[in-house]
């Protein structure tokens, strides 16, 4: 009989419309071979029927809930303002009932903001966390202009530090993305039982790269656009960097794939001749036609999983120094890192024109993904480590 694990998540891993969902999807695919999985998570209504059918194939039981509508500022709440849009009474009651009636052998929480859902657990508690979120907000505070935005980021930084420290030290096992993140976790919470494991497991067979470099000067951006850092990054690129790219390569075009662009952003894309596809399920087909993946995100927390996804699909990435933090990537080897519009445009145009450079970048990035994030290679390692954790906890 397999041990039972309850996974509680802020997003549904299927269909994959969100970067965090991609990270959870790979772990469910790996763990289902050795665990009976119960999944509880938020899912927009328009995806719920499809998500339920897909998760019923992957899990013993899957419970989906409407996402809470908005954040609520409550000075007396133990939950930081940034996580207040993750609180659902319906989901909390369901999780508590599963913990009481099904008695799982472990509960795994995805994302620091969901930690409170494990309060009633009497089994070993696991949290998969990006512990540098507070650091991202601190960097935002340093670089953001305007008193209101600076005060917001300072408040979010202090609030996240307080909450994250208490959360990391209360869980039995804290899984982070890299050794660098593990050290960050211990600096923040010295008593945390932190361990570095790959944060996402990428199906490298599904994202097999195209055999030859695409001939067209075609860029792609993929992101969940209701997420403000993604929307801000895309607007910045269209306004500041895209004109510089087109000045050097008049045929250059940009395709955007992602759920939920605002009317303002749709209008900007239309005016600047950017192809907006909305949500795309077979996303690897978009990557196969792209010569460059752009990652201009400069704010927010979390891991940019779409960078790893693009690398798996064999698309060289042009990023700034902020976006790939926590992924363990080497600038100039796995991706081009540029912090000015001029540098970014030059790197993109070089990747358009230089097949040798394009292939070197593509091949080194793909090799890193296979070795460090590949589902096929790492699933047995993850399975064995989880089973050993349960033995240690017992």
MOCORGI-V791024 format. One record per residue. N is the residue number from 1. RES is the residue in one letter. PSI is psi in whole degrees, -180 to 180 (999 if undefined). OMEGA is omega in whole degrees, 0 to 359 (999 if undefined). D_LAST is the distance of its C-alpha to the last C-alpha in Angstrom with 2 decimals. Layout:
# MOCORGI-V791024
N & RES & PSI & OMEGA & D_LAST
N & RES & PSI & OMEGA & D_LAST
This chain:
# MOCORGI-V791024
1 & X & 131 & 181 & 16.60
2 & X & 147 & 169 & 15.34
3 & X & 158 & 184 & 12.33
4 & X & 137 & 178 & 13.98
5 & X & 136 & 174 & 14.52
6 & X & 125 & 178 & 17.08
7 & X & 124 & 181 & 19.31
8 & X & 127 & 191 & 21.73
9 & X & 150 & 175 & 24.75
10 & X & -11 & 179 & 28.19
11 & X & 156 & 176 & 29.92
12 & X & 139 & 180 & 29.89
13 & X & -7 & 180 & 29.21
14 & X & 131 & 353 & 31.92
15 & X & 153 & 185 & 34.82
16 & X & 99 & 179 & 34.29
17 & X & 3 & 189 & 36.75
18 & X & 144 & 182 & 34.84
19 & X & -42 & 179 & 33.36
20 & X & -36 & 178 & 29.98
21 & X & -37 & 178 & 29.96
22 & X & -41 & 180 & 30.58
23 & X & -38 & 181 & 27.52
24 & X & -36 & 183 & 25.26
25 & X & -45 & 181 & 27.08
26 & X & -39 & 180 & 26.22
27 & X & -39 & 178 & 22.47
28 & X & -42 & 179 & 22.64
29 & X & -36 & 179 & 24.72
30 & X & -46 & 188 & 22.27
31 & X & -25 & 185 & 19.04
32 & X & -20 & 180 & 20.83
33 & X & -24 & 183 & 20.96
34 & X & -6 & 179 & 17.24
35 & X & 149 & 162 & 16.23
36 & X & 120 & 189 & 18.04
37 & X & 131 & 165 & 19.18
38 & X & 131 & 182 & 20.60
39 & X & 136 & 173 & 22.81
40 & X & 126 & 182 & 24.56
41 & X & 169 & 178 & 27.17
42 & X & 147 & 178 & 30.75
43 & X & 130 & 176 & 33.56
44 & X & 146 & 184 & 37.34
45 & X & -37 & 185 & 39.14
46 & X & -17 & 178 & 41.25
47 & X & -6 & 193 & 38.23
48 & X & -40 & 181 & 36.25
49 & X & -46 & 179 & 37.76
50 & X & -41 & 180 & 37.26
51 & X & -42 & 181 & 33.75
52 & X & -44 & 180 & 32.72
53 & X & -43 & 181 & 34.16
54 & X & -43 & 182 & 32.47
55 & X & -28 & 175 & 29.00
56 & X & -26 & 176 & 29.30
57 & X & -28 & 185 & 29.59
58 & X & -28 & 190 & 26.47
59 & X & 158 & 172 & 24.08
60 & X & -39 & 181 & 23.37
61 & X & 139 & 178 & 24.63
62 & X & 125 & 179 & 26.34
63 & X & 124 & 183 & 27.68
64 & X & 143 & 184 & 30.35
65 & X & 148 & 175 & 32.01
66 & X & 137 & 176 & 35.20
67 & X & 140 & 174 & 34.73
68 & X & 148 & 191 & 35.68
69 & X & -37 & 188 & 39.29
70 & X & 172 & 176 & 39.49
71 & X & 152 & 178 & 38.27
72 & X & 128 & 178 & 38.96
73 & X & 116 & 181 & 39.81
74 & X & 107 & 185 & 38.38
75 & X & -18 & 183 & 38.54
76 & X & -1 & 181 & 36.38
77 & X & 146 & 176 & 33.46
78 & X & -12 & 181 & 30.19
79 & X & 125 & 178 & 30.27
80 & X & 153 & 180 & 32.57
81 & X & -40 & 183 & 35.73
82 & X & -22 & 181 & 34.77
83 & X & 2 & 186 & 31.71
84 & X & -16 & 177 & 33.57
85 & X & 11 & 179 & 34.56
86 & X & 10 & 185 & 30.96
87 & X & 120 & 181 & 30.72
88 & X & 122 & 178 & 31.20
89 & X & -38 & 179 & 31.04
90 & X & -45 & 181 & 30.95
91 & X & -37 & 180 & 27.95
92 & X & -43 & 179 & 26.13
93 & X & -41 & 180 & 26.79
94 & X & -43 & 179 & 25.65
95 & X & -44 & 179 & 22.31
96 & X & -39 & 180 & 21.74
97 & X & -42 & 178 & 22.74
98 & X & -44 & 180 & 20.34
99 & X & -35 & 182 & 17.37
100 & X & -46 & 189 & 18.64
101 & X & -36 & 184 & 19.99
102 & X & -17 & 179 & 17.96
103 & X & 62 & 179 & 14.43
104 & X & 158 & 179 & 13.20
105 & X & -19 & 177 & 9.68
106 & X & 154 & 173 & 10.76
107 & X & 133 & 180 & 14.12
108 & X & 126 & 179 & 16.22
109 & X & 129 & 176 & 19.34
110 & X & 119 & 174 & 22.34
111 & X & 133 & 183 & 24.66
112 & X & -34 & 183 & 24.57
113 & X & -10 & 180 & 26.96
114 & X & 6 & 189 & 24.57
115 & X & -34 & 184 & 21.88
116 & X & -20 & 180 & 23.03
117 & X & -15 & 180 & 22.05
118 & X & 10 & 186 & 18.35
119 & X & -38 & 185 & 19.34
120 & X & 4 & 183 & 18.40
121 & X & 138 & 174 & 14.93
122 & X & 10 & 177 & 12.22
123 & X & 171 & 177 & 9.54
124 & X & 138 & 185 & 8.64
125 & X & 129 & 180 & 12.25
126 & X & 141 & 171 & 14.05
127 & X & 131 & 173 & 17.76
128 & X & 119 & 193 & 20.27
129 & X & 144 & 169 & 23.10
130 & X & 100 & 192 & 26.50
131 & X & -5 & 181 & 26.61
132 & X & 12 & 180 & 30.30
133 & X & -44 & 179 & 31.63
134 & X & -35 & 180 & 32.97
135 & X & -39 & 177 & 34.69
136 & X & -43 & 180 & 36.39
137 & X & -32 & 176 & 37.76
138 & X & -44 & 177 & 38.90
139 & X & -39 & 177 & 40.77
140 & X & -41 & 179 & 42.24
141 & X & -40 & 181 & 43.44
142 & X & -35 & 190 & 45.15
143 & X & -15 & 183 & 46.88
144 & X & 142 & 175 & 47.61
145 & X & 151 & 179 & 51.14
146 & X & 128 & 185 & 52.13
147 & X & -44 & 183 & 51.21
148 & X & -47 & 181 & 49.38
149 & X & -38 & 179 & 47.08
150 & X & -43 & 179 & 46.42
151 & X & -38 & 177 & 45.52
152 & X & -49 & 183 & 43.21
153 & X & -34 & 176 & 41.31
154 & X & -44 & 178 & 41.19
155 & X & -45 & 180 & 39.81
156 & X & -37 & 179 & 37.19
157 & X & -52 & 183 & 36.20
158 & X & -40 & 179 & 35.74
159 & X & -42 & 180 & 34.01
160 & X & -40 & 179 & 31.52
161 & X & -48 & 181 & 30.81
162 & X & -51 & 183 & 30.04
163 & X & -45 & 185 & 27.78
164 & X & -40 & 180 & 26.04
165 & X & -49 & 181 & 25.25
166 & X & -40 & 181 & 23.60
167 & X & -48 & 183 & 21.65
168 & X & -37 & 183 & 20.38
169 & X & -15 & 183 & 19.14
170 & X & -16 & 183 & 17.37
171 & X & 153 & 182 & 15.05
172 & X & -27 & 182 & 11.64
173 & X & 124 & 180 & 13.23
174 & X & 118 & 181 & 17.01
175 & X & 124 & 181 & 18.69
176 & X & 175 & 193 & 22.36
177 & X & -25 & 187 & 25.24
178 & X & 170 & 177 & 26.29
179 & X & -35 & 176 & 26.13
180 & X & -44 & 179 & 28.94
181 & X & -34 & 178 & 26.97
182 & X & -42 & 177 & 23.98
183 & X & -39 & 176 & 26.53
184 & X & -41 & 180 & 27.96
185 & X & -41 & 182 & 24.65
186 & X & -30 & 174 & 24.23
187 & X & -39 & 181 & 27.87
188 & X & -41 & 184 & 27.37
189 & X & 87 & 186 & 24.01
190 & X & -24 & 182 & 23.36
191 & X & 0 & 182 & 19.94
192 & X & 141 & 177 & 18.66
193 & X & 76 & 189 & 15.79
194 & X & 145 & 178 & 18.17
195 & X & 142 & 179 & 18.42
196 & X & 120 & 171 & 21.44
197 & X & 153 & 177 & 21.23
198 & X & 133 & 185 & 24.29
199 & X & -26 & 177 & 24.73
200 & X & 150 & 177 & 26.59
201 & X & 113 & 187 & 26.90
202 & X & 130 & 177 & 30.57
203 & X & 97 & 185 & 32.01
204 & X & -18 & 175 & 34.57
205 & X & -39 & 179 & 36.26
206 & X & -36 & 183 & 37.01
207 & X & 36 & 178 & 38.37
208 & X & 128 & 184 & 40.47
209 & X & 157 & 173 & 43.24
210 & X & 146 & 185 & 46.88
211 & X & -30 & 183 & 48.77
212 & X & 155 & 176 & 51.42
213 & X & 134 & 175 & 51.75
214 & X & 143 & 184 & 53.08
215 & X & -26 & 183 & 56.74
216 & X & 146 & 175 & 56.92
217 & X & 79 & 193 & 56.12
218 & X & 123 & 176 & 53.39
219 & X & 155 & 177 & 50.61
220 & X & 144 & 172 & 47.65
221 & X & 131 & 179 & 45.45
222 & X & 129 & 180 & 42.44
223 & X & 153 & 176 & 40.72
224 & X & 106 & 194 & 39.77
225 & X & -16 & 167 & 42.92
226 & X & -18 & 176 & 42.09
227 & X & 114 & 188 & 39.85
228 & X & -44 & 179 & 42.39
229 & X & -36 & 177 & 41.60
230 & X & -45 & 180 & 42.24
231 & X & -42 & 179 & 45.45
232 & X & -41 & 181 & 46.68
233 & X & -42 & 180 & 46.03
234 & X & -44 & 178 & 47.93
235 & X & -44 & 179 & 50.83
236 & X & -47 & 183 & 51.04
237 & X & -44 & 182 & 51.18
238 & X & -39 & 183 & 53.83
239 & X & -41 & 191 & 55.98
240 & X & -37 & 189 & 55.64
241 & X & -37 & 181 & 54.72
242 & X & -43 & 178 & 55.85
243 & X & -34 & 179 & 59.55
244 & X & -36 & 177 & 59.27
245 & X & -45 & 182 & 57.79
246 & X & -25 & 176 & 60.56
247 & X & -29 & 179 & 63.19
248 & X & -26 & 182 & 62.34
249 & X & 94 & 189 & 61.41
250 & X & -24 & 182 & 63.30
251 & X & 0 & 183 & 61.59
252 & X & 138 & 177 & 58.08
253 & X & 156 & 182 & 56.16
254 & X & 131 & 174 & 52.87
255 & X & 135 & 180 & 50.72
256 & X & 128 & 175 & 48.10
257 & X & 130 & 180 & 45.36
258 & X & 143 & 181 & 43.18
259 & X & 137 & 159 & 42.76
260 & X & 35 & 176 & 44.65
261 & X & 142 & 177 & 47.40
262 & X & 163 & 177 & 49.54
263 & X & -37 & 178 & 53.23
264 & X & -47 & 182 & 54.11
265 & X & -38 & 176 & 52.05
266 & X & -42 & 179 & 53.42
267 & X & -42 & 178 & 56.91
268 & X & -44 & 180 & 56.34
269 & X & -41 & 178 & 55.08
270 & X & -46 & 182 & 58.09
271 & X & -32 & 184 & 60.52
272 & X & 17 & 175 & 59.13
273 & X & 45 & 176 & 59.04
274 & X & 131 & 180 & 55.26
275 & X & 117 & 179 & 53.90
276 & X & 121 & 185 & 51.27
277 & X & -13 & 186 & 49.37
278 & X & -153 & 180 & 46.89
279 & X & 132 & 179 & 43.64
280 & X & 119 & 182 & 43.54
281 & X & -48 & 181 & 41.02
282 & X & 71 & 191 & 41.99
283 & X & -26 & 181 & 41.66
284 & X & -26 & 177 & 41.81
285 & X & -33 & 177 & 45.45
286 & X & -42 & 181 & 46.23
287 & X & -39 & 183 & 44.75
288 & X & -27 & 181 & 46.77
289 & X & -3 & 187 & 49.98
290 & X & 144 & 177 & 49.14
291 & X & -31 & 183 & 50.31
292 & X & 139 & 170 & 48.41
293 & X & 130 & 180 & 45.43
294 & X & 139 & 180 & 45.96
295 & X & 76 & 185 & 43.22
296 & X & 23 & 184 & 45.15
297 & X & 131 & 182 & 42.41
298 & X & 9 & 182 & 42.94
299 & X & 171 & 177 & 40.86
300 & X & 170 & 178 & 37.66
301 & X & -168 & 176 & 34.01
302 & X & 175 & 181 & 31.62
303 & X & 135 & 178 & 31.71
304 & X & 83 & 184 & 34.83
305 & X & -26 & 181 & 33.23
306 & X & -24 & 174 & 36.73
307 & X & -46 & 179 & 37.66
308 & X & -39 & 178 & 35.09
309 & X & -46 & 179 & 36.23
310 & X & -41 & 178 & 39.84
311 & X & -41 & 177 & 39.10
312 & X & -37 & 181 & 37.37
313 & X & 2 & 175 & 40.53
314 & X & 28 & 179 & 42.70
315 & X & 117 & 177 & 44.33
316 & X & 144 & 186 & 44.99
317 & X & 135 & 170 & 43.91
318 & X & 122 & 188 & 46.08
319 & X & 172 & 166 & 44.19
320 & X & -179 & 183 & 44.58
321 & X & -15 & 181 & 42.43
322 & X & -46 & 191 & 40.37
323 & X & -42 & 185 & 39.12
324 & X & 13 & 181 & 37.05
325 & X & 136 & 179 & 35.12
326 & X & -3 & 183 & 31.50
327 & X & -10 & 178 & 32.19
328 & X & 35 & 182 & 33.08
329 & X & 147 & 180 & 36.53
330 & X & 117 & 176 & 39.58
331 & X & 139 & 180 & 42.81
332 & X & -12 & 180 & 45.66
333 & X & -54 & 179 & 43.44
334 & X & -24 & 180 & 40.98
335 & X & 164 & 175 & 42.98
336 & X & 125 & 181 & 46.08
337 & X & 121 & 185 & 45.42
338 & X & 133 & 184 & 48.44
339 & X & 10 & 171 & 48.87
340 & X & 153 & 179 & 52.44
341 & X & -38 & 181 & 54.01
342 & X & -44 & 179 & 56.44
343 & X & -42 & 181 & 53.79
344 & X & -46 & 180 & 51.76
345 & X & -41 & 179 & 54.86
346 & X & -40 & 179 & 55.91
347 & X & -41 & 179 & 52.53
348 & X & -47 & 182 & 52.58
349 & X & -37 & 177 & 56.16
350 & X & -41 & 178 & 55.41
351 & X & -29 & 173 & 52.65
352 & X & -39 & 195 & 55.19
353 & X & -24 & 189 & 57.75
354 & X & 98 & 182 & 56.14
355 & X & -36 & 181 & 54.53
356 & X & -47 & 178 & 53.59
357 & X & -42 & 179 & 51.73
358 & X & -47 & 181 & 50.14
359 & X & -40 & 179 & 48.87
360 & X & -46 & 181 & 47.49
361 & X & -46 & 181 & 45.56
362 & X & -45 & 185 & 44.34
363 & X & -40 & 180 & 43.24
364 & X & -38 & 179 & 41.35
365 & X & -44 & 180 & 39.49
366 & X & -42 & 179 & 38.64
367 & X & -40 & 178 & 37.35
368 & X & -44 & 180 & 35.05
369 & X & -45 & 180 & 33.64
370 & X & -42 & 185 & 33.11
371 & X & -34 & 188 & 31.28
372 & X & -19 & 183 & 29.32
373 & X & 1 & 187 & 28.86
374 & X & 126 & 179 & 29.73
375 & X & -43 & 184 & 27.67
376 & X & -38 & 182 & 28.98
377 & X & -38 & 192 & 27.95
378 & X & -14 & 181 & 24.67
379 & X & -47 & 179 & 22.98
380 & X & -34 & 179 & 21.47
381 & X & -45 & 180 & 20.24
382 & X & -45 & 180 & 18.58
383 & X & -48 & 182 & 17.00
384 & X & -39 & 182 & 15.57
385 & X & -39 & 179 & 14.27
386 & X & -43 & 180 & 12.49
387 & X & -37 & 177 & 10.81
388 & X & -37 & 177 & 9.85
389 & X & -43 & 180 & 8.53
390 & X & -39 & 177 & 6.11
391 & X & -44 & 180 & 5.17
392 & X & -41 & 181 & 5.44
393 & X & -34 & 181 & 3.81
394 & X & 999 & 999 & 0.00
